[in-house]
Amino acid sequence: MNKESRVDLLSGNMYKTILQLGYPMALSALIHMLYNLADAFWLGKLGRTALAAPVISFNIIFFILSLGIGFSVAGTSLVSQYMGANDREKASQAAGNMLTYMMTFSVFFVAIAFPFAKSFLALLKTPADAFTQTLDYYRIMVLGLPLAFPFFVYQSSMNGYGDTKSPLKIQIFSASLNVILDPLLIFGWWGLPAMGVKGAAIATIFARGLASFWGLYHFFSGRKGLKLQLHHMRPDKKLAGLMFRIGIPSAVGMSGTSLGMMVLIGIVNLFGTAVVSAYGIANRVIHLFMMPAMGISSAVTAIVGQNLGAGNVQRAKSSVIKGLQMAAVLIVPAVIAVAFSGEAITYIFIPGDTQVQQLGNTMFYILSLGILFFAFSSIIVAAFQGSGHTIPVMVTNLSRIWIFRIPLVYLLALPILGGPQNINASVGIWWGMTASNLCALSIIYAWYVKGDWTKARINRKPVQEDLL
């Protein structure tokens, strides 16, 4: 076991602890975005319809992935709390059970998502000129889902363990491979057949598959952190009950959000491929600028989990406050940069389309403030995820998309501003997105100040000398 890559979450300066644990997570999230950014960059060279394929497909794919990613929150929460309570065997069992459930889910998802591909894309009102390419991309991505899920388990478990560097190294390799394979397979360089959008999908699932196999090797070899054995994968009834109580609300919240995003893309699609392309670019760039907050949020999740497992409530609370302070320092400059760089950012992706660039100029000016709201809410959400109290997270996520975002976007963009007949009415989409982030921040903050999240979900050992 390599102990040097593991951060001590139970003592020391909190700013330093968050930074040590969070920067690899931020880089990991950034690298994950490179999968989509690489696809968008290269497919943008083929035109709007090619770029629309991953944009539209992403909503369905993310709905499926969100169920798994949401459920994996239980893995981070339980592994971190068991490590805080100095129960390594239970931590390994939690990771092993999570792997079993996630692989089972992934096969089930493929069986549902693949046969109804055309129906799903039709429900999203996919533009006719982009339908065939989107269908090709979607089908390949769905078939590759089981190759992505094991890495989610490995990463979430290692985050809870306190080692965020090992997953990062795997993702660096995987994303680099994807960036190399994308142009080779899309354009047919080096004598390879030109596969267009199909090539982008194949490159992505191949790179993700290698990441998963590498993560599984670390798991079962014990070279990095936890050492899994086959008996750890055998479902445990008591642990399963706890895991599902934590994981299901989180999965429902994330999947409900992604389902709402599919409804939202249906509204966006009404405005045509120019707005679809601008919307797709916005999603990628916003996530790019959100990387610092995502790293801090992930760090706070692990710190809260381990310290509640160790019975150190005050340090768990301190991690949230310090995380919010760090996010404010890092995100505000990014918000200002995005607000005044919309047209230039859009030009990078589609240099020959002035209409998309003009849309991007207004879009980023409005959405930039929403980045700050979302950053703060994600860090407060981390407190609930680390403690395993995920119902408030579910309510906040579902409210943000279903109670606020979809109604606001619909009302502002369609009846109030005139709908697709006036492409400038798309400004209602951006205002609706920003307002919904503010509303979600208000909800989760009100829940946070009640303090109900400070109780660990595991049964701690009665002795105090078990602290790491």
N, C-alpha and C positions, 0 to 999 in steps of 0.2 A: 504493500500500500504506500502510495506517495503522499505523505502527510504535508509536505511543503505547499501543495496547491490548495490546501484547505484553510479557510479563514476562521479564526476564533470569533464566534458571534456573541459570546457570553460575557466578554470583558473588553476593556480598552476604549479608546476614543471613538465615539459613535460616528463622527464624520469620516474618519479614516476607515472604519469598518464598512460603512455603506459604500465608500469609494472602492475599497478593495474588492468587495463582493459585487458591486453594481457595474463597474466599468466593463468586465467581461460579459455581463448580461446585456449591457447596452450594445456592445460590439456584436454580440451574438444575434440580437434582434436586428441590427443593421445588416448583418450578413444574410439573415433570413430574407430581408427585404430585397437583397441583391438578386434572389431568384426571380422575383417579379419585375424588378427594375431592368434586369438584363433582357428578359422577354420583351418588356415594353420598349426598351431602347432599340433592339434589333428589329422587332416586328414593326415598329413605327416607320422604319425605312421602306417597308412594303406598302404603307398607306394606312388610311383610317380603318378599313375593314379588318386588316390583319391585327392592328392594335386593339380593336374592339373584342377580338376573340378571348384573350386572357382577362380583359376587363369584365366582360359579361360572365365568363365561366367562373371567375374568381368567387362570385357571390354564391354559386351553388357549391363549389369545392370548399369554400370557407364554412358554409353551413355544416358540411360533414365533418371537416377538421375541427370546428368549434366544439362539437360534441365531445370529441376526444381530448382536445386541449382543455376544455372546461372540466372534464372529469379528472384530468391529470393534476388539477389543483389539489385534489385530495392526496395525491402522492407527495407533492411538495409539503403540504401541511402536516401530514402524518410522519413522513421521514424526518422533517425538521423537529417536530415535537418529541419524537422518540429519541432522536440524537440529543436533544436538550435534556431529556430524562436519562441519558446514558444507557439506552436499551438498543444496542446495535442489531441484535437479532430481530427485534420487532421492526426496526427500520428496514432491514433486508426483506422481511416478509411483506411489508407494505409495498415495497418496490416490485417484488415478484408477483404479488397478486394484481397490482396495477398493470403489469405487462400482460398477464393472462387476459384480463378483461379488455384491454385496449386492442389486442390482436383479434379477439373474438368480435368486437364491435366493428373493426375495420372490414372484415369479410362480410359482415351483415350489411354494412353501408354500400359496398360495391354491388351486392345483390339487389339493392333497391335503386341505386342511383344510375346504374348503367342501362337497364332496359327501358327506362323512361326518359332517356336523354332528350329526344325531340320534343316531348311534351313539356319538360321543364324549361327548355329554351323558348318554346312558344309562350309559356306562361309569363316569361320575363319580357315578352314583346321584343324579342331580338330582331333588329333591323334585317330585312330580307337580303340586303347586299352583303351582310356579314354572317348569315346563318350557317352556311356550309363550313366555313373556316372555324367558326365557333364550335360547331358540333364535333369536328375533327379534334380540336384541342381538348375539349371537354372529355370526350370518351377516353383518350389516352391518359389524361390526368386522373380520372376516376379509377381506371384499372391499376394505376400505380399507388393508390392510397395505402394499401397494406405495407408498402415499403417505407412509408413515412412515419407511421405510428410508433414503432419501437424507439425511434430517436426522441420522440416527445416524452416517453416514459423515462428514458435515460437522463435527459436534460432536467426534467422536473425533479427527479430523485436526487440528482447530484446538486441541484440548487438547494434543496432542503438539507442535504448533507453538509453544504458549505464549500463545495468545490465548484466554482463556475468557470474555471480556466480549461478544464479538460473537455467539456462540451464545446467550448469556443474553438479549440484547436481543430476539432472534427468539423465544425461548421465552416471554418476558414478553408479547409481542404475541399469540402463539398461545394461551397459556393464558387470557389476558384475553378473547379472542374466544370460547373454549370456555365460560367462565363466563357470558358474556352469552347465548350461544346455547342453553345447556342449558335454562333455564326457559322460554324462548320456544318451543322445539320440544317439550319434555316436556308442558307444560301448555296450549300453544296460545295464548300471550299475543299481543297486538297483531294479532289477527285470523288468526294462523297456525293450522293444524290441530293438535290435541293428539295427539301421536304416542307419548307414554309412553316406554317404554324404547328404542323405535326412535329417538326424537328425541335421546336422550342419545348414542347411538352415532353418529348422523349428525353431531352437533355436534363430537364428538371427532375423527372422521376428516377433517372439513372443516378444522378448525383445524390438525391435524397436516400435512395436505397443503400448506397455505399456508406452514408453517414449512419444509418440505422445498424448495419452490420458491424461497423466499427464500435458503436456504442454497446452493442450486445457483447462484443468481444471483451470490452472493458468490464462489463457487468459480471460475466461468468469467469473471467480470469482473475478478478480481484486486483488487477494492476492499478486501478484508480478507484479509491473510495470503497463503496459497498461491494461485497462479494456475494453474488447470487448463486444459489444451488437449486436444483430442480424442485426440491420440496418447498422452497419459498414461493413457487408458482402455483402450488396447490391451493385452491380457494379455501380461505378460513372463514367460517360462518360469522364469528364475532367481529373479525376485522372487516369482513365484507359489509356488515351492517353499518359500521362507522364510516367506511369508505364511501358507501352510497349516500349516506346522509350528508356528507360533505360534498361529494362529487356531483350528485344529481342536480341540486340547485344551481351550482356553478355551470354545469353543462346546459341546463335549461336556459339560464340567463344568456350564455354565449350563443347558443343555437337560436334562441328567440331573437337575439340581436341580428344574427346573420340572416335569419328568415326575413326580418324586417328590412334588411339591406337589399334583399332580393325584390321586395315590394318597391323599395326606393329606386332601384335600378330600372324597374318597370316604368316609373314616372320619368326618370332621366332619359330612358330610351325613346320616349315620345318626342323628344326634342331633336332626335337624329344623331348621327355619328359624330358631329362636331362637339356637341355637348357631352356625349358619352366619352369621347377621347379626353376632353378637358377634365371631366369627373375622374376618370381613371388616373390621369397624371396627378390630380390633387390628392387622391388617396395614397399614392405612393410617396409623394413628397412630404405630406403631412406625417406619415409614419416615419419617414426619414428624420424629420426634425423632432419627432417625439422620442427618439432613441434614448437621450439622457434620462427622461422621465420614466421610460420603460425599465431602464437599468436600475434606477433608484427604487422603483416600485417592486421589482423582483427581489432586490436586496432586502427591502423592508419586510416582504413576505417571509423570507427565510429567517430574518432576525427575530421577528415577532414570534414565529413558530418555535424556534429553539428556546427563546427566553421564557415563553409561557410554559413550555415543557419543563423548564428548569425552575419554574415558579417565580421568575423575576419579572413581575408585571411592570414595574417602573421603567426598566430598560426597554421593554417592548413599546411602551408609550413614547419614550424618548426617541426611538427610531422613527416613528411617524412624524413627529415635530421636526426633527433634523432633516428628514427626507423632503418635507415640504419646503423648508428653507433652501436646501440645495437645488430643488427644482426651480424655484423662483429665480435664483441667480443664473441658472443655465438656460432656462426656456425663454425668458423675456427678450434677450438679444436675438434669439431665433425667430420669435414672433415678429419683431421689427424687420428683420431681414426678409422674411417671407412676404410681409405686407407690401413691400415696395419692389419686389422682384418677380411678380407674377408673369409678366410677359416674357421676360428673359428665361425664366424656368421652363415655361411652356415651349419656347423656341428650341430648347435643347432636345426635346423629345420629337417634335414635329416641326422642323425648321421651315418647311415650305407651305405652311397653312396659316395664313394671317388671321383667319376667322377664329381658329382655336386659340391663337395667341391673344387676341383681343378678349376672348372669354376668360382666359387665364388671368389676365391683368386684373379684372374686376373680382374674379373668383377668389384669388389668393388674398386680396385686400380684405375681403369679408371674413374668410375662413381663419385668418391668422389668429384672431382673438379666441376663437374656439379651441385652438391648440392649447392655450394656457388653461382654459377651463378643464379640458380633458386631462391635461397633465396632473393637475391638482387632484382631480377625482380618482385617477388611477392609483395615486399613492395612498389615499385614504382607503380605497378598496383593498389595497395590499394588507392592511391591518386585519380585515375580516377574512381574507384568504389564508393568511398565516395562522390565524387562530382556529380556522375551520368553521367559522360562522358565515356561511355563504348565502343564506337567504336574503340578507340585505343587499348583497351584490346582485343577486338575481332580480330583485325588485327594482333596483336602480337601473340595471341594464335594460330590462324590459320597458320600464317607464320612459327611458331616454329615447328609445326607438319607436315604441308603439303609441305612447300617450302624447309625446311632444314632437319628435322629428317627422314622422310620416304625416300626421295631420297638418303641421305647420308648412312643410314643403308643398303638400298638395294644395292647401288653401292659398299660399302666397304665389306659387308658380302657375297654377291653373286658373281658378276663378278670379282671383284678385288682379293678377298681372296679365292675364290673357292667354296663357298656355302656349303650345308649340307654334301657333301662327306668328308669334313674336319671339324670336330667339333670345331677346334681351330679358324675357320673362324668367329665364333660367336663373336670374339673380335671386329669385325666391327660394331656389334649392339651397343656395349658399347661406342665406339668412336663416332658414329653417334648421340647417345643420348646426350653426353656431349657437342659436338660442337653445336647442335641445341639450347641448353640452353644459350650458349654464344651469339649466333646470336639474340635470343629473347631479352636478356638483352640489347643489343645494340639498338634494335628497340624501345623498350619502353622508354629507357633513352633519346633517341633523341626526342621523342614526349613529354616527361616530361619537358625538358628544354625550350620548346616553351611556356609553361605556360598557354595554353588554358584551362586547367582543373580547374582553380581557380574560375570559375563562378558557383554559385549554380543553380540547376535546378528548384527550387520552387520560387514562388513569395513571397518575405518576406514582413512582416508588415512594414510600413514606420517609426514607432517609434523605438527609440533606447532603451527605458526602458524595452523592452520585453525580454532582455537577461536573461538567467537563472543565 
